[in-house]
Amino acid sequence: MIPISSGVRVWLAVGHTDMRRGMNGLALQVQEALGRDPHAGDLYVFRGRRGDLVKILWHDGLGMSLYAKRLERGRFLWPATTSGTVSISSAQLAYMLDGIDWRNPQHTYRPQVAG
């Protein structure tokens, strides 16, 4: 798991991205298409056309990192818009990486009644 502090901004690059791109290609996409600085410490999440693979680009102040995750079953939920970015929280990113609907997570814990 990526050690994300709660103050880090997470940006979803909406639409689909060519997953053949590596670290430099995605950083260039952040600069040119999204108009943001890939070295500012924010996380940028990209999803492929099939929806089962995401790549995360992150500069932690020391260097650039590229993370990838592929779901064995299902797809990552993604915003319906076709261009730009959507900001989510680091908690929502954790839900998404676990395959949970990050837009409306359901709490399943119910306290047991002493009896």
ABEGO torsion letter per residue (X at the ends): XBBBBAABBBBBBBEBBBAABBAAAAAAAAAAAAGBBAAAGBBBBBBBAAGABBBBBBBAGABBBBBBBBBABEBBBBBABABEBBBBBAAAAAAAAAGBBAABBBBABBBBBBX
